[in-house]
Amino acid sequence: MHGRKGEHPLTVHHLNQLLLICSLVLLVAVAAVRISSRSGLPSLLVYLGIGVAMGQDGVGGIQFDNAELTQVFGYAALVVILAEGGLGTQWKDIKPALPAASSLALVGVGVSVGVTATAAHYLIDLEWRQALIVGAVVSSTDAAAVFSVLRRVPLPARLTGMLEAESGFNDAPVVILVVAFSTAGPVEHWYALLGTIALELAIGAAIGLAVGFAGAYGLRHVALPASGLYPIAVMAIAVMAYAGGALAHGSGFLAVYLASMVLGNQKLPHWPATRGFADGLGWIAQIGMFVLLGLLVTPHELKDDFWTALVIGLVLTMVARPLSVVIALLPFRLPWQEQVLMSWAGLRGAVPIILATIPMVSGVEESRRIFNIVFILVVVYTLVQGPTLPWLARKLSLGKSAAEAADLGIESAPLERLRGHLLSVAIPEGSKMHGVEINELRLPPGAAVTLVVRDGESFVPLPTTILQRGDELLVVATDPVRDAAERRLRAVGRGGKLAGWLGTGGNGTS
């Protein structure tokens, strides 16, 4: 079908220009990750800065004010980001923290919304509807922002699991609250709103778990013809969970997170390749989302709401967040040092700014002002909290030992007809497998190291070959001993040649 001239403004020439601009933005953003890792600041600030620089008040001069497009793209990006986060969440790490994280995501959010909204109403004279929207929008935390500034000071597994699970869980109730306040204003019957939240979370959780387990079962029993298809299939399953949850009037965000977490804790083929693929998609989603949000903001309008945002942010950081942590974690009796860090680690990231577009699309009065307030709050308090978070963790003596052994990267490829598996093992820096001889691995009968790749050269090892950091091993294992071989490899990686047969501590536990 041929259209008339001028009907399709996007020509090949325009496409070439767009691809050039997008590739340059991506390269600048990738380089900015290095800057942010050295400075201790989350990379989101750099991405927002790129968008602002390209916008109407910056050197790019691009006129962009489409809040609806920003919201749609933001939702799509959040699906990818939550999927990537769920795939990287280890059940063994978050399981002990699950009750506390759930309390933070529900009770903590409720306390934070109430305190922040009350302050916004009485201190800066916002109407209750706008005040509740502001309180709900800024009550979602961002684990990616927290962990990006804590790379140099890793936290104990319990705190890491709590922060991860909280950020994965609290997006869902916050989205429900913002949509409810933006479309209908304050709800007369609060029990009806609480019932709606509970129902949507239950539907989202049920669909997410069902899709996750069904997808994992299918991937384990269907041998795809190419390894590159596994990452695509995993991400498709995660997106399916979101779409299914949303179309069933449940929480799609909770569904995609839980489905991804289920997939991430199954023994799926070609897992390191899948994680790398998801990680790359997550970076692209973050970059595109923050650049677009930076384009949407109008810098010369921000000065009018600067002090307002500072007041709300001060109440949120110094009153609402600590109070929500204390109340939500009261039954769990956490040490005060951990509660202090949890209070200060409530960094805001992508979600609040994206949620601030919902009242704009819904036509809420003063919605542009709400967006500006949230934008300023996220930027300013990330600048304040980001660099000080590692310092606070060290002062509270909550950093893990840097000498802790790094885990191995093990990729499994099934050999269906041979009833066996190929395990590709990468020995990272910090692994205690360094210096261990092949025969000291003590692999179970039916498993053997068949190839070693070192400095780009491959060779068949002898029983006395000494393994080194950076080596890649190819281990062949029969189907019955595949799990035992992997447990043994991980045990040696963590505990060295004297590790117990199946565990890291010599006691036979995995």
PAVO-202795 format. One record per residue: x negated, y, z negated of N, C-alpha, C in turn; residue in one letter. Coordinates in steps of 0.05 Angstrom, whole numbers, plus 5000, padded with zeros to 4 digits. Example, Ala and Ser with C-alpha at 12.3 -4.5 7.8 and 13.67 -1.06 7.14 Angstrom:
% PAVO-202795
473648864844475449104844473649344844A/474349554858472749794857474250014843S/
//
This chain:
% PAVO-202795
498349765000500050005000498250255000M/498750435019497150675021498650915012H/497551064993498751304983497851544998G/499251764995498452015008495952134996R/494552295011492152425001492752594977K/491252564956491552734932493152594911G/494452364918496052224897494252094876E/491852014883490151864865487652034860H/487552184838485352364833482652224828P/482851964818480351824812479251694837L/477351814850476051704874473451554865T/472251424885469751284880467651484870V/467651724882465751924873466152004844H/468652034836469352104808468551864790H/468951624800468251384784465251384779L/463651444800460751454797459851654776N/461151894777460552094757461252004728Q/463651874726464551784700462651564689L/461851384706459951174698457251284689L/456351494703453851614696454051744668L/456251894664456552024638456851824615I/458451614620458951414599456351264592C/454751194613452251054607450251234592S/450151494599448451674584449351704555L/451951724551452951744524452351494508V/452651264520452051014506449050994499L/447351074517444451064512443651254489L/444851494489444251684468445351574441V/447651454442448851344417447151114407A/446150944425444450724416441850824403V/440751034416438351154404438951274377A/441351384374442051514349442251314326A/442651054331442750864310440050854295V/437950884310435250884298434951124279R/435951364288435851604272437451564246I/439851454249441651424226440551224206S/439251014216438050814197435750934181S/434251114193432051234179433051444159R/435151594166436051814149437951714127S/439051464130440951364111443751464115G/444251604138446951694144448351494162L/450951454159452451284177452351394205P/452151214225451951304252454451444262S/456651404248459151534257458851834259L/457251954242456852244243455452324269L/453552164278452252224303454152204326V/455751994326457651954348459752184349Y/460752264325462552484324461252744335L/458652774328457153004338456953004368G/456552774380456352754409459052844421I/461252754410463852824420464353124417G/463653234394464053524390462353684410V/459853594414458053734433459153724462A/460553514468461653494495464353634498M/465553724475468153844475468254134484G/470554254480471054514491469354734477Q/468554694452466854894439463954824442D/463254594455460554504457459354564485G/457054444490455754494516457154364539V/458754144533460154004555462554154565G/463954294547466254454555468654294564G/468754034556471053864564473553934548I/475753984562478254044550479753784545Q/480153714520481553464514483253504489F/485853454491487653484468489853274468D/489253044480491252824482491052644457N/492652714437492652564412493752284416A/495752254434496951994438494951794450E/493451884470491351714482489251644461L/488451844445486551794424487551584404T/490051604397491251404378491251124390Q/492051104416492150834429489350714431V/487450884440484650784442483550714414F/484250884394483350834367484350574356G/486950514361488050254352486550024365Y/486150044392484749834406481849794395A/480550014389477850004378477849874351A/479849944334480049834307480449534308L/481949434328482349144331479649014335V/478049124353475449004359473649024334V/473649254320471949294297472749104274I/475349074270476248884249475648594256L/475848534282475148264291472148204286A/470448394293467648364289467048334259E/468348504243467948484214468848224202G/471148124212472147864202470347634210G/469247644234467447424243464947414227L/464047644217461647654201462047624171G/464547584162465147554134464947264126T/463147204107462746934097464746874074Q/466246664077468246594057466946554029W/464546424029463246374003462546633989K/462146854004461447103992463947253981D/466147243996468447403987470447243970I/470146973970472046813954472146893925K/469846933911469947013883471047293880P/470847463900471647743898474447783909A/475747573919478347613933480547733915L/480947633891483047753874482548053868P/480048113862479348403856479748573881A/478848473904479048623929482048663936A/483648463932486548483938487848693920S/487048693895488048893876487249183885S/484749213893483849473903485349553928L/485949363946487249433971490249493967A/491449403945494249453940494649653917L/493949573893494249753870492450003873V/489949953881488150183884489050383905G/490150283927491150473948493550633937V/495350493923497650633911496750853892G/494850803875493851003856492551233871V/490951173891489551373906491451553921S/493451433934495451593948496951783929V/497851673906499351843887497752073877G/495252023868493552243857492852443878V/492052353902491252543923493552703933T/495852573936498252723946499152933925A/499052863900499853053879498053293879T/495453243882493553463883493953633908A/494453513931494953663955497453833953A/499553733939502053883937501754123918H/500454083895500354293875497954483878Y/495754383888493354553890493254713916L/494154593938493954743963496654793976I/498754733960501554803968502454673993D/501754423997502954274020505654164012L/507454154032510054024027509553724020E/511453604006511053333996510553144019W/511953184042511552994064508653014074R/507653254079504953284088502953194067Q/503553244042501753164020501452854019A/503752714022503752424021502252314045L/502552444068501052354092498052374088I/497252614077494352654072493352444052V/494852404030494052204010493751924021G/495651854039495551584051493251564071A/492851764087490851754109488051714097V/487451854076484651854065484251634045V/486151444041485851244021484650984032S/483850974057482750734068479650764068S/478250554059475350564058474250424083T/471650464087470250354111467750204103D/467849944103465449784095463149834114A/463749874140461549914159459950164151A/461250374142459850614134458250564109A/459350404090457850344065455350184071V/455649964087453449784092451249914110F/452050104126450050234143448150404127S/448950494103447150654086445850474065V/446650224063445550044042443749834054L/442949864079441149664092438649634076R/437649854065435049844051435449754022R/437849754012438349673984440749473985V/440249223992442449023994443748983966P/446348963966447848933941448148633934L/448748573909449348293902451748193918P/451847933921453947813938456747883929A/457147903902459847953892460748233900R/459048443898459748703905460048733936L/458248603951458548603980461148483989T/461848253977464348123984466748293977G/466648433954468848593945469248833964M/467048973971467249193990468249114017L/467148884027467948784053470948714053E/471848554034474648474033476448704029A/475748894012477449124007477949284032E/475749334047476049494072477549344093S/477349084093478848924112481848914106G/482448914079485248884071486649154069F/485249364061486749614055487649774080N/486549704103487549834127490549784132D/491349534127494149464133496249624117A/496049624090498049784075497850084080P/495450184085495250464091496550544117V/496250374138497550424164500550434160V/501650234145504450224140505450474126I/503950574106504750814092504751064110L/502651094125502351324143504651334163V/505251104175507351094195510051154182V/510551044158513051094144513351394137A/511251514126511451804119511651984144F/510351904166510352074190512952064205S/514351834203516851804219519351884203T/519151854176521651904161521152084137A/518752174132518252334108518252164083G/518352294060518452144035520851944034P/520351704025522351504024523951523998V/526651524001528251553977528051313958E/528151073970528050833954525350703957H/523750743936520950643937520850343937W/522750213925522649923925523049813953Y/524549963970524949873998522249894013A/520750114008518150144021516249924012L/516249863986514449653976515249383987L/517849343990518749094002517949064031G/518049294046517149294074514249234076T/512649354059509749314059509149014053I/510448904033509948624026510748434049A/513048494062513948324084512048334107L/511148574115509348604138506648474132E/505648504108503148374100503448074101L/505647964091506047674091506247574120A/507747704137507947624165505147634179I/503747854175501047874186499147664177G/499247604150497447404139498147124150A/500647064152501546794162500646764191A/501146964208500446934236497446934239I/495947104225493047104227491846834220G/492646724197491546464189492346244209L/494846244218495646044237494146054263A/493846294274492346334299489446264296V/488246344273485446284268484845984267G/486445834251485945544249486545404275F/488745484289489345354314487145414335A/486145664335484045724354481445584348G/480745554323478345414315478545114323A/480945004318481344714326480944684356Y/482144864372481944844400479044874410G/477545064399474845104408472944874400L/473544744378471944514370472444264387R/474844254399475544004413475644034444H/475244274454475244324483472444414491V/471044244506468344314515468544494540A/467944754536468044944558465644904576L/465944964602463744904621461345094619P/461645324605459445514603459345634575A/456945664564456745764537457846054534S/457746204556458646484555461646504553G/463146284556466046294554466946284524L/465246174507465946154479466346424465Y/464546614469464946884457467547014467P/468046984493470447104505472946984492I/472946714489475246574478475646654449A/473546684434473846764406475047044403V/474047234419475147504418478047514428M/478647344448481447334458483347224436A/482447024421484046914399484547134378I/482447284371482647494351484647704360A/484547794385486347994396489247884397V/489447624403492047494404493347504376M/491747474355492747484328493947754322A/492447964330493448244326496048284341Y/496148214366498548264382500848104372A/500347854364502547694353503647804327G/501847884310502748004284504248264288G/503348434306504648694311507448644324A/507548464344510148414358512148284339L/511148134319512948014300513748204277A/513048464280513548664260512148614234H/509748494237508048464214505548644217G/503648604199501148754200499248634220S/498948744243497048644263494148664254G/493548884239490848924230490048704210F/491848634192491248414173490948154188L/492648114208492647864224489947824238A/488948034251486548004266484147964247V/484148094224481948054205481947774194Y/484247674186484347404175483747184196L/484847224220484247034241481247024248A/480047264249477147274254475547154232S/476347194207474947084184475046774185M/477446664192477646374195475746274216V/475746404239473946324261471046344253L/470346554238467646594230466546394210G/468346254197467446054177467845774186N/468345734212468545464223465945404238Q/465345154241462845074256463545064286K/463445304299464145324327461645304344L/461845204368459545194386458545464394P/455945484398454545724407455245974390H/455145934364456046144345454246394346W/451646374345449946614347450546784371P/451046654394451746804418454446944415A/456246814402458946944397458647184378T/457047154357456647374338455247614352R/453347554369451947764384453847914403G/455547754416457547874434459548054419F/460547954397462448104381461148354369A/458648324361457148554349456848774370D/456148694395455948894417458549034423G/460748874424463348994429464149184406L/463449114381463949284359462549554361G/460049544369458549794373459749964394W/460549844417461749994439464350124429I/465949964414468550074404468050314385A/466150284367465550504349464650754364Q/462850714383461750944398463951084413I/465450934428467651054444469751194427G/470451064405472451174387471651434375M/469151444364468251684351467751914370F/466751844394466252054414468952174422V/471052014425473652114433474852284410L/474452194385475452354362473952624361L/471352614367469852874368470853054389G/471652944412472753104434475453234426L/477053084410479653174402479653414383L/477553424366477453644347476653904360V/477654124349477054394359475454534337T/472754544340471054644318471754924307P/472555104325473155384315475655394298H/477255184298479655174281479055064253E/476654934250476054794225475554994202L/474555224208473755414187476155494169K/478555494181480955574165481655364144D/480955114149481654904130479254784115D/476954914117474554804105474754774075F/475554984062475654974032477954804023W/480154794038482354614031481354324032T/479854254053478853974055476953914032A/475254114025473454064003474854013976L/477054153971478554113947479853833946V/481053753968482353493970480253273967I/477953313981475853113980474653093952G/474453313938473453303910475253143892L/477853193895479853043879479652743886V/479552693912479452413921476952273911L/474652403913472052273906471652253876T/472352463861471752473833473952393814M/476452383825478752303808480252063819V/481252083844483051883854481551613858A/479151613871477751363875476851233849R/475551383831474751253806477151153790P/479351303790481651213775482850963787L/482950953814484050713827482350473822S/479650513821477850283815478250183787V/478450373768478750293740481350143735V/483550253746486150123742486349853757I/485449853782485749613798483949383788A/481649453777479749253767479949193737L/481849313724482149283695482348993686L/483948823701484148543692481548373696P/479648483712477348323720474848383703F/474948593687472848653667470048663681R/469948823702467348873715465549043698L/462949003698461149183684461449473694P/460949663676461349943683459550023706W/457149903708455349983730456549913757Q/457849673759459049593784461549773790E/463049853770465350023774464450303784Q/462150403773461150663782460350643811V/458950433819458150413847460550373865L/462450213857464850173873466350443876M/466350603856467650873858466251053878S/463551053877462051233895461851113923W/462250853926461950723952464550733968A/466450883960468950903975468651093999G/466751034017466351204040468651184060L/469351404072471351414093470051414120R/471251284139470051264166472051304188G/472251104205473951134229476951154223A/477850974204480750944201482151204193V/481151364173482651604166483051804190P/480951834206481152024228483151924249I/483051664254485051554273487851574263I/488151514237490851524225491951814225L/490052004224490952284225492152364252A/491852194272493152254298496052164298T/496851984279499651884278501652114274I/501252284253503152514250503052704274P/500852734287500752904311502552794333M/502352524338504052404358506952414350V/507452384324510252384314511452654312S/509852864316510953134316511353244288G/509953144268510153244241509153534239V/510653694224509853974221507053994207E/505354174218502654214208500853974212E/501553804231499953564236497153624245S/496853844261494153924270492454004246R/493654134226492154214202491353964187R/493153764185492453514171490053384185I/490053374212487853254226485253404220F/485253664220482853824214481853774185N/483753764166482953714138481653444136I/482753234148481652964146478952954160V/478653084183476153084197473953214180F/474453444169472453584152471753404128I/473853294115473453134091471552894097L/472052754118470452514125467552594130V/467152814146464452894153462952994128V/464153174113462753294091462053094069V/463952924061463452744039461852504048Y/461852434074459952234083457052344081T/456752604088454152724085453152734056L/455052764037454352774009453852493998V/455752304003455552043991453551864005Q/453351884031451651694046448751684036G/447351914035444551904027444151843997P/446151893981445851843952446651563943T/447951413961448851143953446550953948L/444550933965442250763958440850843932P/440551103928439351203903440951113879W/443651133881445351053858445150753853L/445050593875444850303871442250233857A/440050373864437550313850437650403821R/438750633816438950733788440650553771K/442650423783444350243767443349963767L/440949923779439649653781441449443793S/442749523815444549343829443549243855L/441049313862439849213888438848933885G/439248763905438148493905435248503909K/433948283901431048263905430448243935S/428448403944427648403972426348143980A/425447983959424047733965425947503971A/428547553969430547343973430247234002E/430246964004429746844030431946904050A/431246964075433147014096434246744105A/436846744114438046494123437246444152D/437546194160436846124187439146184206L/438446234231440446254252440545984267G/442845844264443145574276445445584295I/444845504321446845494341447345204349E/449845124351450544844357451844824385S/450844644401452044584427452844294427A/455444224431456343954429455543794454P/454843534450454343354472456543144471L/458743204484461143044480460742754487E/459642694511459442424520457342264505R/455342404495453242264480453742244450L/455942364441456742364413454342484396R/453342704405451142834391451343134393G/449343274381449243564380446443654384H/446143884397443644024399443744264380L/441944274361441844504342439444674350L/440144924357437945124362437445284337S/435145264326434545384300432445604303V/433045844294431246064294430246124266A/427546134262426346174236425846474233I/427346624216427046914214424846984194P/424247244193422447344173423647294145E/422047214126423047164099423946884094G/424046714116424846434112422646274099S/423346104080421445934067420745684083K/421845664107421045454125418345504137M/417345754135414645824144412645664128H/410845524142408745364129409545074123G/412045004130412944724125412244554149V/411244304145410744124166413343984175E/413343894201415743764212416543534194I/414643364185415443124170416443204142N/415843454133416743544107419643644108E/420743674132423543744134425343524123L/424443274125425943044115428843044126R/429043074152431643064165432842784162L/435442754160436742494157436242314182P/436242054179435941874202438141944223P/437341964248439142044269438842334277G/436942474265436342754272433342784274A/432442944294429642984298429143254313A/426843374306425943614320424543524346V/425743604369424643514395423043724409T/423343974402421944184417421544434398L/419244564401418644814387417845024407V/419045254405418245484422416845694405V/414345754411412745944395411246134414R/411746394410410446594426410946554456D/413346474463414046434491413246174503G/411746004488410845744498412345524483E/413145314498414545094486412844844485S/413144674464411544434462413044234445F/412443974449413643764432411943734407V/413143774383411643774358410843504349P/408643494334407743254320408943254292L/408943034278409943034250408343224233P/405843284240404243464223404243754233T/405843814254406044094263407144274241T/405744504236406644694216408344904228I/410744944218412545144228411745424219L/412445624236411745904230414246084234Q/414046324222416146524226416246584256R/418746614266419146674294419346434312G/418846194301419145954317422145904323D/422545774346425245674352425045374355E/426845224342426744934342429244834357L/428844614371431044464383431344204368L/433544164354433943924338436243774350V/435743514355437843334365438943174341V/441543164339442843024316445242864327A/445542614317447942464324450342584309T/452642524319455042644308455442594278D/454942354268455442304239453642464221P/451142534230449242664212448942964219V/450543064237450243344246450343534222R/452443514205452843694183450543664162D/449743414157447643364138444943494148A/444443474174442043584185442043894182A/444344014187444444304184444144394155E/445444244137445044314108442144284100R/440844084110438044044102436344264113R/436744344138435144564150435544824134L/438044884127438545124112437345104084R/437344874072436144834046433144894046A/431744784067428944834069428445134075V/430145254091429745534097429945714073G/431645624053431945784029430145704007R/429545444005428045343982425345233988G/424545224014421945114020421844814020G/419444704022419144414025420044254001K/420244383978421144243954424144253949L/425644363968428544383965429744113963A/432044093948433443843946434443743972G/435243493973435943373999438243524013W/440243603998442543744011442844024002L/441344123982441844383971439344553970G/439744803962437544993960436144983933T/437344863914436144873887435144613878G/435144403895434144143887436043983872G/438644063871440543913855442643763872N/442143773898443943633915446443763923G/446744023915449144173922448544333947T/450644383962450344543987450744833982S/
//
